[in-house]
Amino acid sequence: MNGVAKRASQLSFALALVLAAGACQKVGETAADAAIERATGVKVERDGDQMTLRSADGELAIRAGESVALPEDFPADIYLPPDAQVNSVMDLQGISMVSLTAPGQVAGLFAAAREAMQAQGWTQSMSAQHSADAAMLAFEKGEDEQRRSATLSFNRNNGDDHVIVGVQLQGPRQQ
């Protein structure tokens, strides 16, 4: 496994641990934070409802919490549902992942994303609808070293009328 893949795997594991520990109260947070750091080498920093994970070299790995801000350089040509709340942001050597919660239904957000991305000049490279509650779209844009890819996933949030929207971006950042 190369360095980037290993680091992505470690950060994905850390994110899974963070999400699993999300229901913990203050008493359990310290133990969960220590377990994440021991398992991955990633340091957990907390400030109220905000959580930041930093790798050993201090590079920002993941931000999570209520109403997390998008990165300042998040591309303007990427579809984000109206009224979406950003749950988490992860940046890792040219790959960015954002998780959002949006009101609506999978089919409606899927169709809106397809239309909006194509209107912004993206070419659809993949479409998958696994069920009424899960779907995925992939797009590409640009040429050669300016080529970017975006994958959007849509999953019904169990227990309410919201959809979890995942956005994964790879390639150069452009506004």
DOMARDO-117496 format. One record per residue (C-alpha): x, y, z; residue number from 0. Coordinates in Angstrom, 1 decimal. Each point is the difference from the previous one (the first is absolute). Layout:
BEGIN
+--------+--------+--------+-----+
|     c1 |     c2 |     c3 | num |
+--------+--------+--------+-----+
|      X |      Y |      Z | NUM |
...
+--------+--------+--------+-----+
//
This chain:
BEGIN
+--------+--------+--------+-----+
|     c1 |     c2 |     c3 | num |
+--------+--------+--------+-----+
|    0.0 |    0.0 |    0.0 |   0 |
|    1.5 |    3.3 |   -1.0 |   1 |
|    0.3 |    3.0 |    2.4 |   2 |
|   -3.0 |    1.9 |   -1.2 |   3 |
|   -2.2 |   -3.2 |    0.1 |   4 |
|    1.2 |   -0.9 |    3.4 |   5 |
|   -0.6 |    3.5 |    1.3 |   6 |
|   -3.5 |    0.1 |   -1.6 |   7 |
|   -0.7 |   -3.4 |    1.6 |   8 |
|    1.1 |    1.3 |    3.4 |   9 |
|   -2.0 |    3.2 |   -0.3 |  10 |
|   -3.1 |   -2.0 |   -1.1 |  11 |
|    0.4 |   -2.2 |    3.0 |  12 |
|    0.4 |    3.1 |    2.2 |  13 |
|   -3.2 |    1.5 |   -1.5 |  14 |
|   -1.9 |   -3.2 |    0.6 |  15 |
|    1.2 |    0.0 |    3.6 |  16 |
|   -1.0 |    3.7 |    0.4 |  17 |
|   -3.5 |   -0.7 |   -1.5 |  18 |
|   -0.4 |   -3.1 |    2.3 |  19 |
|    1.1 |    2.0 |    3.0 |  20 |
|   -2.2 |    3.0 |   -1.0 |  21 |
|   -2.8 |   -1.1 |    2.4 |  22 |
|    2.5 |    0.0 |    2.9 |  23 |
|   -0.4 |    2.5 |    2.8 |  24 |
|    2.9 |    2.0 |    1.4 |  25 |
|    1.1 |   -2.8 |    2.2 |  26 |
|    0.5 |   -2.4 |   -2.9 |  27 |
|    1.5 |    2.6 |   -2.3 |  28 |
|    3.4 |   -0.1 |    1.6 |  29 |
|    0.2 |   -3.8 |   -0.2 |  30 |
|   -1.2 |    0.1 |   -3.6 |  31 |
|    2.5 |    2.7 |   -0.9 |  32 |
|    2.8 |   -2.0 |    1.5 |  33 |
|   -1.1 |   -3.2 |   -1.8 |  34 |
|   -0.1 |    1.9 |   -3.4 |  35 |
|    3.5 |    1.4 |    0.7 |  36 |
|    1.5 |   -3.4 |    0.9 |  37 |
|   -1.6 |   -1.8 |   -2.9 |  38 |
|    0.8 |    2.6 |   -2.7 |  39 |
|    2.6 |    2.4 |    1.2 |  40 |
|   -2.6 |    2.8 |   -0.6 |  41 |
|   -0.4 |    2.6 |    2.8 |  42 |
|   -3.6 |    1.0 |    0.9 |  43 |
|   -0.6 |    3.6 |    0.9 |  44 |
|   -3.4 |    1.2 |    1.4 |  45 |
|   -1.5 |    3.4 |    0.3 |  46 |
|   -3.6 |   -0.2 |    1.0 |  47 |
|   -1.9 |   -1.9 |   -2.6 |  48 |
|    2.8 |    0.3 |   -2.5 |  49 |
|    2.6 |   -2.8 |   -0.4 |  50 |
|    3.2 |    0.1 |   -2.0 |  51 |
|    2.3 |   -2.9 |   -0.7 |  52 |
|    3.6 |    0.7 |   -0.8 |  53 |
|    2.6 |   -2.4 |   -1.3 |  54 |
|    3.4 |   -0.3 |    1.6 |  55 |
|    1.5 |    2.7 |   -2.2 |  56 |
|   -2.8 |    2.4 |    1.1 |  57 |
|   -1.9 |   -0.1 |   -3.3 |  58 |
|   -3.7 |    0.5 |    0.3 |  59 |
|   -1.6 |   -3.4 |   -0.6 |  60 |
|   -3.7 |    0.3 |    0.9 |  61 |
|   -2.3 |    2.6 |    1.4 |  62 |
|   -3.4 |   -1.1 |    1.4 |  63 |
|   -2.7 |    1.5 |    2.1 |  64 |
|   -3.2 |    2.0 |   -0.4 |  65 |
|    0.0 |    2.5 |   -2.9 |  66 |
|    3.7 |   -0.7 |   -1.1 |  67 |
|    1.2 |    2.7 |   -2.4 |  68 |
|    1.0 |   -1.1 |   -3.5 |  69 |
|    3.6 |    0.6 |   -0.9 |  70 |
|    0.6 |    3.4 |   -1.4 |  71 |
|    1.2 |   -1.5 |   -3.3 |  72 |
|   -3.0 |   -2.3 |   -0.4 |  73 |
|   -0.8 |    0.2 |   -3.8 |  74 |
|   -3.1 |    2.1 |   -0.9 |  75 |
|   -0.9 |   -2.4 |   -2.8 |  76 |
|   -0.9 |   -2.9 |    2.3 |  77 |
|   -3.7 |   -0.7 |    0.7 |  78 |
|   -0.9 |    0.5 |    3.7 |  79 |
|   -3.7 |   -0.5 |    0.9 |  80 |
|   -1.9 |    3.1 |    1.2 |  81 |
|   -0.3 |    0.1 |    3.8 |  82 |
|    2.7 |   -2.6 |    0.5 |  83 |
|    1.9 |   -0.1 |    3.2 |  84 |
|    3.7 |   -1.0 |   -0.3 |  85 |
|    0.7 |   -2.9 |    2.5 |  86 |
|    3.7 |   -0.6 |   -0.8 |  87 |
|    2.8 |    1.0 |   -2.2 |  88 |
|    3.2 |   -2.1 |   -0.8 |  89 |
|    2.9 |    1.1 |   -2.1 |  90 |
|    2.8 |   -2.3 |   -0.9 |  91 |
|    2.7 |    0.7 |   -2.7 |  92 |
|   -2.2 |    0.9 |   -2.9 |  93 |
|   -3.2 |   -1.8 |    1.2 |  94 |
|   -2.7 |    1.8 |    1.9 |  95 |
|   -3.1 |   -1.6 |    1.5 |  96 |
|   -3.0 |    1.9 |    1.3 |  97 |
|   -3.0 |   -1.5 |    1.8 |  98 |
|   -3.3 |    2.0 |    0.1 |  99 |
|   -3.5 |   -0.5 |    1.2 | 100 |
|   -2.8 |    1.4 |   -2.2 | 101 |
|   -3.7 |    0.0 |    0.2 | 102 |
|   -1.7 |   -1.9 |   -2.8 | 103 |
|   -0.1 |   -3.3 |   -1.7 | 104 |
|    2.8 |   -2.0 |   -1.7 | 105 |
|   -1.6 |    0.1 |   -3.5 | 106 |
|   -0.6 |    3.8 |    0.1 | 107 |
|    3.5 |    0.9 |    1.2 | 108 |
|    1.5 |   -2.5 |   -2.5 | 109 |
|   -1.8 |    1.6 |   -2.9 | 110 |
|    0.8 |    3.5 |    1.2 | 111 |
|    3.7 |   -0.9 |    0.3 | 112 |
|    0.2 |   -1.5 |   -3.4 | 113 |
|   -1.6 |    3.0 |   -1.6 | 114 |
|    2.1 |    2.6 |    1.9 | 115 |
|    3.3 |   -1.8 |   -0.6 | 116 |
|   -0.6 |   -0.3 |   -3.7 | 117 |
|   -1.0 |    3.7 |   -0.1 | 118 |
|    3.4 |    0.8 |    1.5 | 119 |
|    1.8 |   -1.9 |   -2.8 | 120 |
|    0.6 |   -3.3 |    1.8 | 121 |
|   -0.3 |   -3.2 |   -2.1 | 122 |
|   -1.8 |   -2.9 |    1.7 | 123 |
|    2.2 |   -3.1 |    0.1 | 124 |
|   -2.1 |   -2.2 |    2.2 | 125 |
|   -3.6 |   -0.3 |    1.4 | 126 |
|   -1.2 |   -2.6 |    2.4 | 127 |
|   -3.3 |   -0.4 |    1.9 | 128 |
|    0.2 |   -2.8 |    2.5 | 129 |
|   -3.5 |    0.5 |    1.3 | 130 |
|   -2.5 |    2.8 |    0.7 | 131 |
|    2.2 |    0.8 |    3.0 | 132 |
|    3.5 |    0.0 |   -1.6 | 133 |
|    1.6 |    1.4 |   -3.1 | 134 |
|    3.3 |    1.3 |   -1.4 | 135 |
|    1.2 |    2.2 |   -2.8 | 136 |
|    3.6 |    0.5 |   -1.2 | 137 |
|    1.2 |    2.9 |   -2.3 | 138 |
|    3.2 |    1.1 |   -1.6 | 139 |
|    1.1 |    3.5 |   -1.2 | 140 |
|    3.2 |    1.4 |   -1.6 | 141 |
|    2.8 |   -1.5 |   -2.0 | 142 |
|    3.4 |   -1.6 |    0.9 | 143 |
|    1.5 |    1.5 |    3.2 | 144 |
|   -3.0 |    2.3 |    0.5 | 145 |
|   -2.4 |   -3.0 |    0.0 | 146 |
|   -2.3 |   -0.2 |    3.0 | 147 |
|   -2.4 |   -2.7 |    1.2 | 148 |
|   -3.0 |    0.3 |    2.3 | 149 |
|   -2.1 |   -2.8 |    1.5 | 150 |
|   -3.3 |    0.8 |    1.7 | 151 |
|   -1.8 |   -2.6 |    2.1 | 152 |
|   -3.5 |    0.2 |    1.3 | 153 |
|   -1.4 |   -2.1 |    2.9 | 154 |
|   -3.2 |    0.4 |    1.9 | 155 |
|    0.6 |    0.8 |    3.6 | 156 |
|   -1.8 |   -2.6 |    2.0 | 157 |
|   -2.7 |    1.3 |    2.3 | 158 |
|   -0.7 |    3.4 |   -1.7 | 159 |
|   -0.6 |    1.7 |   -3.3 | 160 |
|    3.6 |    1.0 |   -0.6 | 161 |
|    2.6 |   -1.3 |   -2.4 | 162 |
|    3.7 |   -0.5 |    0.8 | 163 |
|    1.9 |    1.4 |   -3.0 | 164 |
|    3.7 |   -0.9 |   -0.5 | 165 |
|    2.2 |    2.0 |   -2.3 | 166 |
|    3.5 |   -1.3 |   -0.9 | 167 |
|    2.3 |    2.2 |   -2.1 | 168 |
|    3.3 |   -0.9 |   -1.6 | 169 |
|    2.3 |    2.2 |   -2.0 | 170 |
|    1.0 |    3.6 |   -0.1 | 171 |
|   -2.2 |    2.5 |    1.9 | 172 |
|   -1.6 |    2.7 |   -2.1 | 173 |
|   -2.5 |    2.6 |    1.0 | 174 |
+--------+--------+--------+-----+
//
